[in-house]
Amino acid sequence: MSEANAPETSIDFFVKYSNTPENTPFWAELKKICPSARIFGGVVRFHFDSRIKIVTEGYPRLICYAIRSAMRSMVLSAKRPSVAVVQSDVEVIVFSLVKALLGRKSPRVVFSTFIYTERRSSIYRWVRHFYYNLIVLMCDTLICHSRIEVRNYGDQFARCADKFTFVLWGGYFVGSEDVSLQKGDASWEGRPFRVFSIGRSGRDYRTFVAAITGEDVEATIACDQQEMLQDIGEASNLRVLRECYGDTYLDELRRCDAVVIPLAATAASISAGQMVLVGAMAFAKPLIITRTVTTGDYVQDGVNGLLVDGGSPGALREAIQRLRQDRELYERLQRGARSSYQTNHSEAAYLRNVVNVIRAAAASDT
């Protein structure tokens, strides 16, 4: 069958942040890119301050959401999808089991945000690798958000190496459409320079705290996991927020002068910090982030952000001082960040890339 005569791939998407996904910007963009796509919604709260609560409260909610989504898409709907785009290992398992119970070969299961990290304990590492081998086998396509991950996962899961593909992460941030870049946007004369750091995965907040100690800055860390914060507490120029989601997060992002993402050495070869850095770009906030092989896919040093060596308070302190003292650099990074977001990381750009990956995979099967 020629590409011109091939039927349009029917794709079902699932979101966990809205019960009325038809009213979201995600759906508005998706309809333009893929008119035949469908969207199913739900709300799953997954913000917990300990791993125990994630297991005892988060996962049961996620399982219920996945079962409900699979039933709505594959059983209760008159139209059968050819592709289901899911966002978690739980959804992969549920959709694959429902598909097997129904005796169907479709839909193809696309895992849209695949991240796999090794663990120190040999037993736990073996169990985890065995589990993720099953997840990978159940999927038809696994989307990674850095190039190095595609190569690494291809080595780790060699039997399924061709299933991994790279797509730049992107998304919509409420209020970012109103961002305008004008002279004088950065006005911190007479007050401390405001730096904001947020995230729960692979962060090196000790280096961040060491870098801002004694500096004329107003720093904020937003993290809900004590394991990541360790013994870090508030100081004269440091706030620590343990509840910073939704509108609160966006307000902090708008309020700050710059965003800092200090990454730990353990995050050097996995996706870490991309969601935060894309949010900073959406709001045209100059960004400082640890140089790793994954951040290089997103940040060009001096163009749309500053890259610094990991574990170096001095390098991070110097970068913060450069942003404060060099207005030309600050404004250049503002423009570069906003341009990068609009071109590569907006919801439209992200959905276009994901849909293109799905269509290419479907075409290779025909």
N, C-alpha and C positions, 0 to 999 in steps of 0.2 A: 504494500500500500504506500503510495507517495505521501510525502509530508503534507501536501496541499489537501489531500483527501482524507488524511487521518482524523479521526474524531477528536474533539477537544477533551483533554484530560480533565476529569471531574475530581476536584480536590476539596476535601473537608478540612477546615482549620478549627482549632479549639483554643479558647482563651479562658484564663482562670481569674480574670479581674473584673468581669462584668456579667450580669445576668441578662443584659440587653445589648449584646455585641453589635447588633445592627445599627446602633446609635454611636458607634465609636469611629474615630479617624481610621483605625485599622481596617474596618470594613469598607469605609469610603474609598480608601486607596486600593484595596483588594478587588473591588468591583471593577475599577478602571483597568487593572492589570489582567485579571482573570474573571470575566463575567460569569463563567459557569461555576465558580467556587461557591462553597457554602461555609457558614460560620456557626459554631455552637459555643455558647457561653456558660459561665458559672463563676462562682467566687470561692476561692480556696485561700484562706489565710495561712501563711507559712512563715510568720515572723515569730521566732521563739528564742529565748535566751539560753537554751541548753540543748544538747543533743538528745537527752532523754525525752524532752517535750516534743522534739521533732519526730521521734519514733512513736511515742505514745499518743500524740495528738495530731501532728501534721500528716503522717502517712495514712492513718485511717480516713482522714478527710480527703486526701488525694485519691485513695482507692475508690471511695464512694463516687467522687467526681469522675474518675476514669470509667467506672462501670456505667454510670449514667450517660456519659458522652458516647461510649461505644454502642449502647443500646439505641440511643437516639439516631446515631449515624447509620448503623448497620442493620438494625432490626425493625425499628418503628418507622423508618423513612421509606417511602416508595422508591426513591432514587438511591441506587447503590453507588458509593464513591469508588473511584479507581485508586485514589491516594488519600491517606489520612496523615496529616501533619501533627505530630504530638511533641510534647516538650519535656517529658520525664520518663525515666525507666519504668515507673509504675504503669504509665499509659501504654508503653510498648508491650508490657506483659499482658495487660487486660485486653488490648485490641487484638493481639496475636491469639490469645485463648478464645476470644469470642469468634474470631475468624475460623479457627480450627473446629470449634463446636458446630459452627454453621456449615462446615465442609466447603469453604470458599478459598479461592486463591487470592482474592482481592478483599480489601484494598491493600496496595503497597503501603508499608509503614515507613514514614520518614521521621527520624528523630532530629528535631530542628536545632537542638543545642546540646551536643554531646561533649561531656568532659569526664575524663577518667584520671584519677590520681592514685599513685601507689601509696601503700602504707608501710610503716616500719616493721610492724610485727609480721613475722614470716607466715604464721598461720592465717592471720587476718588478710594478709596480702594474697595468699593462695585462694582463700574463700572468695574474696572480692574479685579477683581475676576470673575465677570460674563463673561467678555470677554475671560479670560483664561480658564474658564470652557468649553466654546465653542471650543477653540483650542484643549484642551485635548480630548474632545469628538470626534473631527474630526480625531485625530491621532490614529494609531494602536499601535505604540511604541514610547516612549519618552525617549531619552538617556540623563542621567544626568552625571556630571563629579565629583560627590562626593557621598559617601554612605549616608550621613546624608540627602541629598536632596531627595533621593529615599524615605526615611522614612517620611520626612516632607511633601513632595508632596502627598504621599499616604494618609496622614491624611487630607490634605487640599482638595484633589480631591478624596474623598473616593470611589465614584462610579467607578473610573478608576484606582484604586491603583495598579492593576496588570500590568498596561501599562508602568510603570516607571522602568528603569533599569540603572545600573551603568557601565560606561566604562571610564577608565582613558583617559584623553585627550592626544593627541599626534599630531605630524605634522612634516613637512619637513621645514628646515631652510637653505636657500641658503648659501653655503660655509661651513656648519657644517661638511660635509663629509671630509673636509681637516684638521679637528682639530687633532692635535697630542699632546700627553702629554709627555713633556720632562723636565728634570731638568733645572731650570732656566727660565721657561716660565714666571714666575712672577718676574719681575725685576723693582721694584719701588724705589730702592735706589736712593736718590738724587732728588726725585720728590714727589709730593703729591700722596697719595693713591687715585685711581679713583673709585668712586662708582656711579652707575647708577640706577635710579629708573624711571619706566615708567608705565603708565596705567591711565585710565579714570574712572574706576569703583571701588567704595568701598575703596579708598585710604585715608591714614592718612598722608598727606604730612607735616602737622604741626609738628608731632612727628619726622619725618625724618629731617626737617630743624633744629629743636632744638637739635637733636643728632649730627649734623655735624658742628654746630656753634662753632667757635673757634678751631676746629680740623684741623690738617694738612692733609686735604683731598680735592680732586677736585670733587665736586658733580655735578651731572646733573639730572634734573627732566624733563621728556618728557611727556607733557599732553596738550591736545588741548581744554580742557573744563575749562573755568574760574570758573565755579561753584565749581569744585573740587580743584582748586588752591587757591580760595578765594583771600586773599590779599598777597599771597606769591610772592615775586619778586626776581630778581637776587641780589647776594651779592658777596663779594670778592672771596669766594670759592664755589659759586653756580651759575650754568647756568640753565635757564629755556627755554626749546625748545617747541614751540607750533606746529611745523610742523616736525614730526619725524616718518616717515613711510617708508616702503620698504627698499631700500638700505641705507638710512640715519639711520634708526633704527638698521640695521645689522652692520653698521660701528660703531655706538656707543656701541653696544654689544661686538664687537670684541675689541674695544679700552679700555674698562673698566677693572678694576681688580676684581670687585665684583658687584653683583646685589643685590639691596635692595628692598623688596616689603613690605611697611608698610600698613597694612590693618586696616580699621576703624572697630569699634565695630558692625556697621550695616552690615558688610560683613562676620560676624562670621559663619553664617549657610548657605551661598550660595556660588556657585562657583565664586571665585574672585582671580585673580593673576595666575591661572594655565597656561595660554598661555605664560606669561612672564617667569614664573619659568621653564617651559619646554624649552623655548628658551635659558635661562641661562644654563641649563643642556646640551643642544645640543652643546654649545660652551665651555663646561667645565669651566664655571664661578662659583666660590663659591657664594653661595646664602644665604641671610639672609631674613627671612620672618616671619611675625607675626604668632604666634601659634593660630590656630583655628581648629575646628573639620573637616574642609574641607582640610586644608593644610596638615593635618596628613595623608591623603590618598597618598600624593606625597613625603613628606619630612620626612626623619628619622634624628632626631637631631644628629649632629656629624658624620653622614655617608655620606649624599649627600647634606647637607645644615645645617644652624643653625636656630633654632626656638627661637623667643623672645616673651616676653609678650607684648600685645598690649598697646598702649598709654604710653609707658615708654621710654623717650629719653635716660635715663641712661642705660637701658638694650640694646638698639640699639647701643649706642655709644660704650659700652663695647664689643659687638659682632664685630663691625667694627675694633676696636683696636686689638682684638684677631686674626682676619684674617691677619692684617698687621704685627703683631709681631711674630706669630707662623707659620713659614714656613711649618713645618710638617703637621699642621692642614690644612693649605691652600691647600697643594698638595693632602692630603687625600680627601678633599672635591671636588677638581677637578676630581680626579679619580672616586669618588662615583657618582658625577653628570653625568659624561659622560657615566658611566656604566648604570645608571638608564635610561638615555635617550635611549641608544641603546637597552636595554632590554624591557622597558615598554612604551616608549613615541615616538619612531620613527614613521614615517609615516606607515611603514610596520606593526608595532605592533598595532597601532591605527586601521588601516583598518581591520586587522585580527580580532580584538575584535568586531568591528562594524558588520562585515559580519557574525561572529559567532552568535551574538545576533539576527540578522535578520533571519538566517537560523533556529535557535532554535525556534523563534516565528512562522515561516512558518511551521515547522514540527509539532508544537503543534496544528495547525489548520487542519492538514490532518487526 
